[in-house]
């Protein structure tokens, strides 16, 4: 076998190897995309349920707040009105965010470029963290909506000590969570306790799969032969 025949044989073998590698990469990518689509689809029922509950909650509480502002303000308990207003505003922002997330999930094209899918999932991750931080800011007003003038005038020191301690503790906790809920703390126990369900786990699994297939494709790109 002369040198020319050896080169042709090498080039033929290299071509078959590149073809098989390309097919293997395509199959792996297709399977990964199917898995990612399954994980994202599992989030849809949770998002839909949350949106429906949010619409009812914001609608009912918002109606009460508007009525009190417009028609019963002089006789309204200001503690309740303040607490309810804060809840309506934060809940409405959360409702808009969940709606945006659901639209994003439906817009994910698993047959498209991996980079685009990664960007959409990154947006879902960041908005999930952001809306959770925002909702925890509601904690203090859950401890103030039932305050009234009678409690201020007739309440004992013990009552106000207990009430003040609860409100301050909830305020501190809400601020601490708002500051510390970020992706860097995802391995901590308290973070995993909060983010443990179909609103978060599918995102992490999808991110891991896309990172793996991206690395696999980069590591297995056909290499041009040095033999000429």
FISE-675068 format. One line per field, with one value per residue (C-alpha): residue number from 1; z negated, x, y. Coordinates in nm, 3 decimals, always signed. Each point is the difference from the previous one (the first is absolute). Layout:
seq	c(NUM/...)
pz	c(Z/...)
px	c(X/...)
py	c(Y/...)
REM end
This chain:
seq	c(1/2/3/4/5/6/7/8/9/10/11/12/13/14/15/16/17/18/19/20/21/22/23/24/25/26/27/28/29/30/31/32/33/34/35/36/37/38/39/40/41/42/43/44/45/46/47/48/49/50/51/52/53/54/55/56/57/58/59/60/61/62/63/64/65/66/67/68/69/70/71/72/73/74/75/76/77/78/79/80/81/82/83/84/85/86/87/88/89/90/91/92/93/94/95/96/97/98/99/100/101/102/103/104/105/106/107/108/109/110/111/112/113/114/115/116/117/118/119/120/121/122/123/124/125/126/127/128/129/130/131/132/133/134/135/136/137/138/139/140/141/142/143/144/145/146/147/148/149/150/151/152/153/154/155/156/157/158/159/160/161/162/163/164/165/166/167/168/169/170/171/172/173/174/175/176/177/178/179/180/181/182/183/184/185/186/187/188/189/190/191/192/193/194/195/196/197/198/199/200/201/202/203/204/205/206/207/208/209/210/211/212/213/214/215/216/217/218/219/220/221/222/223/224/225/226/227/228)
pz	c(+0.000/+0.118/-0.170/+0.224/-0.081/-0.369/+0.013/+0.178/-0.253/-0.288/+0.150/+0.056/-0.356/-0.136/+0.202/-0.133/-0.354/+0.037/+0.144/-0.284/-0.254/+0.155/-0.008/-0.362/-0.094/+0.177/-0.174/-0.338/+0.060/+0.110/-0.310/-0.221/+0.163/-0.060/-0.368/-0.034/+0.162/-0.250/-0.297/+0.122/+0.070/-0.357/-0.115/+0.196/-0.238/-0.300/+0.184/+0.122/-0.346/-0.159/+0.258/-0.052/-0.378/+0.039/+0.223/-0.256/-0.294/+0.162/+0.141/-0.332/-0.222/+0.258/+0.013/-0.378/-0.002/+0.274/-0.177/-0.331/+0.165/+0.195/-0.220/-0.358/-0.062/-0.308/-0.183/+0.129/-0.221/+0.138/-0.114/+0.206/+0.297/+0.000/-0.036/+0.269/+0.241/-0.037/+0.058/+0.312/+0.153/-0.067/+0.104/+0.323/+0.086/-0.072/+0.218/+0.292/-0.050/-0.004/+0.317/+0.167/-0.107/+0.142/+0.333/+0.000/-0.059/+0.297/+0.214/-0.064/+0.328/-0.084/+0.365/+0.007/-0.099/-0.348/-0.082/+0.052/-0.221/-0.266/+0.006/-0.050/-0.285/-0.157/+0.012/-0.165/-0.272/-0.072/-0.004/-0.227/-0.251/+0.033/-0.048/-0.300/-0.164/+0.071/-0.146/-0.324/-0.051/-0.081/-0.327/-0.227/+0.122/-0.090/-0.360/+0.021/+0.194/-0.318/-0.202/-0.104/-0.225/-0.276/-0.021/-0.022/-0.273/-0.206/+0.074/-0.280/+0.009/+0.030/+0.303/+0.175/-0.093/+0.158/+0.300/+0.049/-0.026/+0.264/+0.238/-0.042/+0.046/+0.321/+0.125/-0.065/+0.163/+0.309/+0.049/-0.062/+0.255/+0.250/-0.023/-0.017/+0.251/+0.290/+0.216/-0.185/-0.309/+0.186/-0.187/-0.347/-0.195/-0.051/+0.373/+0.098/-0.252/+0.169/+0.357/+0.012/+0.248/+0.356/+0.001/-0.036/+0.034/+0.373/+0.066/-0.163/+0.185/+0.332/-0.064/-0.083/+0.312/+0.230/-0.153/+0.047/+0.364/+0.072/-0.148/+0.185/+0.334/-0.057/-0.104/+0.292/+0.295/+0.297/+0.009/+0.332/+0.083/+0.009/+0.263/+0.346)
px	c(+0.000/+0.161/-0.019/-0.284/-0.221/+0.076/-0.110/-0.325/-0.070/+0.064/-0.224/-0.282/+0.023/+0.016/-0.307/-0.200/+0.109/-0.106/-0.336/-0.066/+0.106/-0.231/-0.294/+0.076/+0.016/-0.330/-0.171/+0.132/-0.115/-0.345/-0.046/+0.118/-0.246/-0.284/+0.095/+0.023/-0.343/-0.140/+0.148/-0.133/-0.345/-0.016/+0.014/-0.308/-0.270/+0.164/+0.027/-0.360/-0.133/+0.204/-0.125/-0.364/+0.030/+0.185/-0.270/-0.269/+0.206/+0.105/-0.349/-0.181/+0.250/+0.050/-0.375/-0.011/+0.291/-0.153/-0.337/+0.156/+0.199/-0.294/-0.304/+0.099/+0.335/-0.104/-0.118/+0.267/+0.255/+0.320/+0.211/-0.213/-0.007/+0.378/+0.061/-0.252/+0.140/+0.354/-0.127/-0.196/+0.298/+0.250/-0.245/-0.083/+0.371/+0.039/-0.303/+0.149/+0.332/-0.162/-0.193/+0.325/+0.162/-0.285/+0.026/+0.377/-0.048/-0.237/+0.246/+0.292/+0.087/+0.185/+0.093/+0.177/+0.356/+0.104/+0.122/-0.347/-0.157/+0.263/-0.080/-0.372/+0.062/+0.240/-0.281/-0.236/+0.257/+0.066/-0.369/-0.083/+0.259/-0.113/-0.372/+0.068/+0.205/-0.279/-0.274/+0.191/-0.022/-0.367/+0.088/-0.016/-0.344/-0.146/+0.069/-0.146/-0.329/-0.202/+0.141/-0.258/-0.050/-0.148/+0.320/+0.201/-0.218/-0.077/+0.276/+0.235/+0.376/+0.027/-0.228/+0.201/+0.330/-0.112/-0.154/+0.303/+0.237/-0.194/-0.017/+0.369/+0.099/-0.206/+0.144/+0.356/-0.068/-0.156/+0.292/+0.255/-0.167/-0.030/+0.375/+0.114/-0.226/+0.240/+0.135/+0.332/-0.182/-0.179/+0.188/-0.094/-0.266/-0.235/+0.015/-0.079/-0.287/-0.156/+0.077/-0.108/-0.275/-0.125/+0.063/+0.377/+0.135/-0.086/+0.196/+0.313/-0.029/-0.050/+0.302/+0.217/-0.109/+0.062/+0.343/+0.087/-0.108/+0.177/+0.322/-0.050/-0.041/+0.306/+0.214/-0.111/+0.029/+0.153/+0.375/+0.166/+0.264/+0.362/+0.080/+0.007)
py	c(+0.000/+0.323/+0.339/+0.129/-0.301/+0.043/+0.363/-0.090/-0.275/+0.238/+0.268/-0.251/-0.129/+0.354/+0.099/-0.295/+0.081/+0.365/-0.107/-0.243/+0.260/+0.261/-0.243/-0.089/+0.368/+0.073/-0.291/+0.105/+0.358/-0.116/-0.217/+0.285/+0.241/-0.245/-0.026/+0.378/+0.035/-0.250/+0.187/+0.334/-0.147/-0.127/+0.364/+0.109/-0.138/+0.169/+0.330/-0.017/-0.085/+0.281/+0.250/-0.101/+0.026/+0.329/+0.147/-0.089/+0.128/+0.327/+0.053/-0.048/+0.181/+0.273/+0.060/+0.032/+0.245/+0.216/+0.002/+0.104/+0.277/+0.139/-0.056/-0.083/+0.165/+0.207/-0.310/-0.237/-0.169/+0.153/-0.294/-0.237/+0.237/+0.041/-0.374/-0.089/+0.259/-0.135/-0.354/+0.099/+0.181/-0.279/-0.272/+0.185/+0.026/-0.371/-0.078/+0.190/-0.179/-0.346/+0.088/+0.106/-0.327/-0.208/+0.184/-0.058/-0.373/-0.023/+0.196/-0.235/-0.174/-0.319/-0.048/+0.336/+0.088/-0.110/+0.351/+0.146/-0.266/+0.064/+0.373/-0.061/-0.244/+0.251/+0.260/-0.249/-0.066/+0.368/+0.096/-0.295/+0.119/+0.360/-0.067/-0.224/+0.275/+0.244/-0.220/-0.046/+0.376/-0.062/-0.172/+0.310/+0.114/-0.339/+0.101/+0.352/-0.022/-0.075/+0.290/+0.259/+0.304/-0.213/-0.205/+0.320/+0.149/-0.309/-0.246/-0.107/+0.031/-0.377/-0.001/+0.267/-0.161/-0.326/+0.174/+0.224/-0.295/-0.195/+0.295/+0.085/-0.366/-0.025/+0.329/-0.116/-0.338/+0.155/+0.239/-0.277/-0.226/+0.284/+0.056/-0.362/-0.174/-0.028/-0.281/-0.011/-0.134/-0.280/-0.276/+0.124/-0.187/+0.296/+0.079/-0.359/+0.003/+0.304/-0.103/-0.361/-0.078/+0.028/+0.374/-0.040/-0.355/-0.033/+0.319/-0.138/-0.330/+0.179/+0.223/-0.301/-0.190/+0.296/+0.062/-0.367/-0.014/+0.329/-0.139/-0.329/+0.174/+0.219/-0.298/-0.215/+0.235/-0.182/+0.060/+0.065/-0.255/+0.116/-0.261/+0.157)
REM end
